[in-house]
């Protein structure tokens, strides 16, 4: 009878505590976790034999039972404006996308948390492709690893080419809570990617219990995908609103801000869709609604995709909406459309969900939402 091959431990998929626990389990000192994390995440190394501050015997032991399994990039393309998109294979047939947006002296990486999305916002191409599964820690932090390595090796820990990470790619991050939190913790770990907590942002459509849970484990930046000034319209655009109303969402955000013990301003994302939510009456209602929350507003012109049925507003309508909010005292910006020539703009990330997944998508979507909000 042939021997059964034991699957190796993927060190890319361990957070700091799991790394320490694993080392103790193989009779090694837990402080080695910091060394290994530095090699993988700070220096971009995927070969255990290169970890030269570990003894040869430890490197040999780790090589026999561990691996550093990095994401497989199957496609990458750079936009005319410098935006870069990667398509990454995460299993036999599912693909995810991530986007790097350079701007002046910073680069923002947009990271995915799910294959597809269970929330199914009506204006988002990702939701229209269906939902397959949550990403694991190694698949989430592996995106950051790939992007950081794209600037060349060896990495210089003092030259952080990626200055900001936003959990705004494919998926609703709060429906994949623990792996997302673990990944963000590595992003801000000084021995890993060393980003400021203010430079790591989680964007949510409004999973209220998970916002409260998030406040107990982190104080990273929070962005709210609002997109409508009243429940009736938001029910159409963001279906999770049928479970958690706008007021419940804003109350949860206020609780989160209070738990952070600082005077932070929350970013409100608002996609402008032609003659759907972009009128002056909508602007007036939005202005009144947001008086209860210290915030700034980021207007995002809708990025068209096939079959959406929506249009991008004219420049005049966008500017008029912005001007009204500014007159009401809100800091209001218009997000530049970046990477639309390679389908990398906001709301355009599609990836690929296989046919098997499409057949079971509806039931899984309901199950994942129900489980997450219990």
C-alpha angles and dihedrals in degrees: 000000000000117000116254110243112234114228113242122238111256105224090195087068098056126096119209096272093045090048092052092047091049093051092050089050090059093045096258130129116267093227087073086075090075091052093049093045089052092052095048104036106020098038100027096233120158098174115085091203089067093061092102099175088064118082118258090244092054092047089051092049093048093047090055096052105021142054137183102230109195125194118271112238109210098173140011132177137174121221125227087254094053097261111141126208128194127193111206128195112225102175139348096312112351121103133192132194134220130184134208116204116194117201125170107303098350139066122205120204117206108208130197124227102184140029098250118336135272096205096068102201108196095234097049125092092203093063092049092061092062133238128285111167149311119279119244124235093261091052092051101042089037088069090059090046092054093047093047091050091050088076090063141266142303093043119222107222090209094055106068106186090181107062100168135031122195124191090217102113126098114338141017106285096207091059087063096043110162099042090046093050091046090051093049090049089057090047091059096037109115089219093052122033097336098212122162116252087238089058095055112075132187116202118201136182089216119284093170102194090049092052088056090047091049091057089062095058108031146008099211119145116286126208123190122215097212106153096169136055097216139038097245093060095036090054087063097043101035109026094193085072088077086068098038119028124218091256092052089050095050091047089054091049091051090052090050092051091048090052091055091063095217138097097257126161117222120224116232115203116209121180110208113220119187112262092344106084104347104088126115088248088060090048091051092049091047091050092053093044096053097051087096094060131057099234150139123222126231112196115205118194108224114262108218122231131177114284097010096115089212131111135209113251120244119264090251093055091048093049093046091053091049094046093053093053092046090052087054090057101260123136098235125182133182113225112230113238104245129184097004090137088066095036091253098123125113111294094012102092108118112156110172136288115192126237093254089058093048091057093056097032099103096055093041091050091056092044095051093048093046092049094047096051099046 
